[in-house]
Amino acid sequence: MGEKVAAGAFGLSDPPRYRSKLHQCLEGLERLLAEQRFDRPRNLMGMEIELNLAGVDGMPKMRNGEVLRRIASSDFQTELGMFNVEVNIAPHRLDGRVFDQLAEEIRTGLGYAHRKAGEADAGIVMIGILPTLGRQDLVAANLSDVDRYTLLNDRMVAARGEDFSFDIQGVEHLVSTSSSITPEAACTSLQLHLQVTPGRFAAVWNAAQAVAGVQIALGANSPFLFGKELWRESRPPLFEQATDTRAPELRNQGVRPRTWFGDGWAGSAYELFEENLRYFPPLLPICDEEDPLRVLDEGGVPGLWELVLHNGTVYRWNRPVYGLADGVPHLRVENRVLPAGPTVTDVIANAALYYGLVRALAEEPRPVWTRLPFTAAAENFDTACRHGIDAELIWPRPGRSGALTRVPAVKLVRDELLPLAAAGLDAWNIERADRERYLGVIEERCKRRVNGASWQVDTYHRAREAGLERHAALAATTRRYAELMHSGEPVHSWPTGVPAP
């Protein structure tokens, strides 16, 4: 989208023309699949990390333009809010010591970015939701100064037709409204990409959906919003409500939200792209000059630009992605489940667990999604968001019966899923040292029942017990989090509480 929606360079097409182009793109995708034009397996993965900017006082800093100018690297880009930046990690082949290599690259990049941010009186904080964000921070004036965000906001506000409303009942109850989509910017995520062949796409996507609740339970890192303690992972309900363009009447009719877990297990990538066209009206009807069917007729490969643009405005937690690299089309599963942080080691551990699990589960002779109802996977996702590392999840029992049972997430991971993830990493030819190091971090989280969210909550309550009022306790928690984040030790080893003044 950013390449097309440049200052003064975009114009909105009439909806019928855009829909026509969308259906041409969908037909082009179908032809590409039928003609087996897609890239062969290369075991490629990629990663994006959304980051917050905060000062030494723990408060958000609306300075991403200045910070990015100082960083001066195409690896770092704007995100929705002025207090956000994003780092994009180049694709890597999943084998050998890739996780240690990734860890070193990310540490180096974030360290450099943090030093440059310091020159602008800011710092990098890798966290799901910055605890010190207030309602006054998440207003339209603090959208990044980039045309595509202004356009997206204008279109979503127009589609909504009234203020966005927020109602999240967690440990405390948050009720709020917003006249813009800026609250979405509070949600900073880790996005994991995996390139797959069309034939393997459905199995990998289904596996990713099946373990989404497990990912959240272990990786939750967003317990606070607007000064209130909500769910252990508050990003999903916030993101869903911040992008909900449905009027109440449409919600009552069962119209699907644009941020959405899905309706059922997938049979193909095409199915998911087709659903996106069938269920969701276009937000950004911007047409490219390309005629995708003519390009195919002439032996070329179309960019399917309108389809890609529309797909980017449907916020599935596991998103199908069509892309071109060196003129060759490919498909990716984009896993959008996890919050950012807490540390680089934790991020890589989360990635290792995910890539190992989806490889192993996608290759099982009796896949988990044939034994786990899709509604149970969706319920697991919701339960994990609410309860984090203390969640109990629905899962098929081992053995031939496969009867469903509720099991603590930490027990499920330690007893069943960690061995599967290890086998999956072996299948990727990950070296044993990498496998043991990063899956060992996951095991320690389970043993100690500590993740980013539980640490934040425990530290906040200790600060309150020490006499700090709510706002000061959240700021102290944020400052301590940032200090320990930059120390690099994984979150399960962090001491709880804030140092005495």
N, C-alpha and C positions, 0 to 999 in steps of 0.2 A: 504494500500500500504506500509506503513512504516514497518509493521510487516514482509513483504516479501522481500522488497528491502533493504536488509542490506548490509553492506560493504562486497564486494567480494562474496555475496551469491546469486546474481541474474544472470540469463543468458537469453538472448532474444531467444524466439522460432521462428521458421519460421512462417510467416503470415498465410499460410493455416492451420497449426496445431492449431494456436491460434483461428482462425475463427471457426474451427470445435469445439473447446472447448467452445467458446462463444455460439454457437448454441445448444450445449448440455446443457449449463447452462440455456438458454432461454427455452428449452423444460422442464428442471427440474423445473423452475419457473412455467410454465404452469401446470405441474402436481401437484405441491404444492397447487396452487390455486384451481384446480379442486377437489383435495382431502380435501380441507378446513383445511389445516394443520396450518394455521396462528394463532398467539396469539389472544386471545379474548380481547375486549376493556379494557384498564386499564387507559385511560385518561392521558397518560404520555407525558410530554413535556421535551425538552432539549434545551441547548443553548451553542453556542460558540461565543466568542468575540475575534477578532483579534486586536492587539494593536501595537502601535508604541513606539520606544525608542528614546528619545530626551534629550539633555543636558539642563542645566539651561539657555543656550543662545537660546534655541528653535531649535537648529540644530540637524539633525538625528545622532544617535550614532549606529555604526555597532558593537554591543557588545552582541547580543542575547545569544551566547554561554556562556560567562562569567555570564551574568545576570541569565540565567537558572540554571547554577551550583550553584549560590548563593541562588536562590529561592528553589531549591531542592524539587520540588513537581511535581508529575505526572499530576496534573491538568494544569500545564503550559508546553507548548511545542513549538518547533520551528515553524516558518512559512517560507515562501519563501525567504524573505530578511533578511540580518543580523540585520536590524533595526526593525524586527517584532518578536513578540511572540504571542501565542494564549492561552487563558484560556478556558477550557472546564468545563461546569457546569453539575454536575451529574443530571440524569433524576429526575424530580419531578412529582408528581400527581397534575393535574390541579383541585384544589378545595381549599376551606377554605382561609387561609391567605398566599397562596403560593407566591404571588407577594412580599409581605413584607419580607417573608423568603428568597426569591431569592435576593432581594435588600441587605439584611443584609449579606448574604453569599458573594455576589460579592464585596460589599464595603470592607469587611474584607480581601478577597483574593487580591483585587487590592491594598489595603493599604499596605499589607505585601510585595507584589511584588514591589511596588514603593519604599519602604524603602530598599529592597535588591538591586534594580536597582541603588539606590543612592550610594551604596557602590562601584559600578562600574562606577561612574560619569555619570549616565544616569537616566532617569525617565520615567514613564509610561504616555503615552498620548493616549486617546481614541478618535479617530477622523477618518473620512472617508479617507482623504488624508492629510498627513502632509504638510502644506503649504510651508515649507522650503526645501522640497526635490528638488534637482536639477538633471539635466541629468547626472552629474558626480557621483551621488549616485546610480543610477539605471543601473549598469553595472554588467557583469557576475561575476566579482571579489567579488561582494557584495551579491551573492547568499549564503544562509545559507550553512554551511559546513556539508551537509547531502547528502548521495548518491542519494536518491530518487529525490531531486531537480536537481542535476546535470544530472541525467538520463532524467528526464522530459524535461529539457532545451535542451539537446542534441537532443532528438527525435523531439521536436517541431521545432527547428532550421533546422534540416534535412528535415522535412516535408515541411517547408516553402520554403527552397531553396534560400532564399535571406533575406535581413534585414527586420525586422518588421517595418511598417510605421505607423505613427500617424498623423491624420489630424482631429482636433476637432475645429469647428467654434462655439465659444460662444461669450461672451462679447468681448473677444480677440480671436485671431486665433493662434492655436498651430499647427506647422508642425515639425515633428521630425522623427528620425529613431532609431532603436536599433538592435544590433546584437544578443541580447538574449531576453528571456522572463522576465527579471528582472523588467521592468516597471510594470508588473502585481502586484508586491509586494507592490506598492504604494497604492493599493486598500485594505483597511482594513474594515471588515464587521462584522455585527451582523447576526448570523445564528440561525434561530428558527426552532426546530424540533417538529413534532407532530406525534405520533404513531397513525395509523388508521387501521381499518379493511379493507380487500380487497373490501368489498361491499361499503364502504364509501369513498374509496380513491379518485375516480374520482370527487365526489362532493367537497371534501375538496381541491383538487388540482385546480379545476376550480374556486372555490371561492378565493383561494390565487392568482391566475392569475388575476382575475377580480379586486382585490383591490391593486395590485402591484403599480399602478400609485398613488393611494391614500397614500400608505406607503411612497413612495419617496417624494411626495409633502410635507408631514408633517415632514419627517425625514431627508431631504437632509442635507448633512454635508461635502460636498467635492467640494467647488467652485474653488480651486486653483490647478494648476499643473505646474511644471517647471517655477514658477514665474509668470504665466499668469492666469487671471480670465477667466474661461471657462463656463461650465454649472453649475447650482446650485448643481447638483449631477453628477460629472464628472467621477465617478467610472465606470458606465456601458460602455460608449464609450471607455474609456481607457482599461478596461478589455477585451472588444470584440476585439479591435485592437491588444492588447498585446498577445492574444492567437489565432490570426487568421492565421492558417496554409495554407490558400488558396492563390495560385498565382492569380494575377489579372484576368487571363483568366477564372479560376474556379469561381471567384466572378461574372464575367460577365455571366457565364452559370447558375447562380442561385444556386450554391452549398452553402449549409447552413454553417454559421460560428459555431465554437465549443462553443462560448458563444452566447446564443440565447434565445429569448423569447418564441419561439415555432411557430407551424403552425396552431393550432386549439384547441378547447376544447377537453378534454380527455374523453374516454369512460371507461378506466380502467387503472390500473397501468401497466399491461402487455403491453398495447399499447405503453406507453412511453419507456419502456425498449426495445421493439422491434424496435421502431424508432431509438433509439440510435445505434443499431446494423446496421440498414439498411442505415442510412445516414452518419455515421462517421467511417472512417477507424481507426483501432487500433493504438494508439500511443505507448503503452507499451505491446508488445506481450510476456508477461511472464506467463508461464503455471504452474499451481499448480498440484500436484500429484493426487488430488482428482478426481475420476470419478463420477460426480454428479448423473448420471442415475443409476449407480450401487449402490451408497449409498441409493437412493430412493428405488430401488428394494429390498434392504436388510432391509428396514424399518427405515432407518436413515434420517437425515436432512442434505442436502449438504450446504456448505458455499457459493456455486456459485461464487467462488473467482474471476474467470476471468470476469464474468459479473459485479461484484462489482468494480473491477479495471477499466474496460472500462467505466462504468457509472461515475466514478470519474474524467474522462478526458473529459466529456461533461458537459459544465458549464451552465446548465439551471438556470434561476432565481428562479424557483421552481422545485426542483430536486426530482425524486422518489428515495427512498433508500430502499434496502433490507438489513436486518440484522438478526443476531442470538443473543439471550440472553438466557442463561441457556439451550441451545440446542433447543429452540423454535424459529421459524422464525417469523419475523414481518415486516411490511411495515411502512415507515415514509414519510411524506412530509417535505422536507428541504427547508425552505424559506430563500433565499440568497439575498434578495432585499436590505436590509437596510445597511447603513454605521454604523460603530461603533460610540458610543457616542451620545450626548456630555457628559452627566453625567449618573450615575447609575440610578437615578430617571427617566431620559429621556429614557434610554434603557428599563426599566421595563414598562414605559408607552407605548412605541412602541409595546412591547410584548403583553401587555394587550389588546390594540386595535386590534392587529392581531388575537390573539386567540379568542377574542370575536366575531370579524367579521366573521371569517371562520366558527365558530360554527353556528352563526345565518344564514348566507347566504347559507351554505350547507344544512340547514334544511327547507329553504323556500319552500312552495308548488309550486311556480313559480320562479325557480332560476334565478338569474340575468343573468347567461350566456345563458339562453334561450331568453333573450331580448336584450343583448349587443353583437354585432358582435365581434368575436375575433380580427379582425383588429382594432376595436375601443379600445379594451383593450391594444393592443400593441401600438397604437398611444398615449393613456393616459400615458403609461410608458415612452415613449420618451418625451412627453410634460412635464411631471413632472420632469424628469431629467434636462431638459433645464431651467425650470422656477421655480421649487421648490414650495414654499408656495404661490406664485402668480399664479400658474398654473390654467388653466380652463380645466376641464375634461369632456369627453362625458359620459353621464349616462342616463338610462331610466327615464322618468318622472314618479313620483308616480301615481298610478291609473290604470285604466283598459287599457288605450290606450298604455301606455308604450313607447310613442314616444321618440326618442333620443333628448337630448338637451345638450348644453354646459353650465356648471355651475362652478363657482369658487370652487376650491377644499375645501377651508375653509367653504364655505356655505354648500356644499354637506355633509361634515363631521358633522357640527353642527346640520343641520336640519334633516338629514336622517341616517347617519352612526353611530353617537355616540349612539343614542337610540338602534340601532341594536346591536352594540357591547355590550352595557349594558345587553341586553336580552341574548346575547350569553354567557357572563360571569355568568349571573344568571343560565343558563343551565349547566354550569360547576360547579355550587355550590360555586362560589367564594364569599367570604363574602363581605357584602355591603361596609365596610370601605375600603377594597382594591379596589373594583370596583370604588368607588367614587374618591378615592385619585388619581389613575393613569389615569382614563379617564378624570378627572379634569385637569390634566397636558395637555392632548391633547386639551381640550376645551380652555385652556388659550393660547396655541400656536396659535389656530385659531383666537381667539379674538384679540391678539396682532400682529398676522401675523409675528411671529418670530420663526425661527428654527436655527439649528447650522449654516447652510449656510448663512442665512441672517445676523446673528450676525457677522460671520467672514467677510463678505463683507463690512458691515457698519463700523466695527472696522478698517479694513484695509484702507478704504477710509478716515476715520477720521485721521488715522496716516499719510497718505499721505498729507492731508490738513494741518496737523501740521508741515510739512516740512521734513518728513522722505522720503528717496528715497525708491524705490520699495523693494529691498531686506531687508532693515532695517524695513520697515513697515510690511512685512510678518513675520519677526522674532519677532517683537513686538506683533503682533496679536497672534502668536503661544504661546509666553510666557504668555500672558494674558489669552488665552484660557485654557492653562494647569493650571494656578492658579485657575480660576473659576471652571474648571472641578473638581479639587480636593476639592473645597469648598462644592460641592454636590448639590447646589441649581439648579433647572432645568433651561434650557437655556432661556426660555421665560422671566425669571426674571433678567437676567444678564444686568448690565450696559454696554452700548456701548462705545467703545473707549479704549485707553490705558492711564494709569495714566501719568501725566506729570512727567518728570525726576526730 
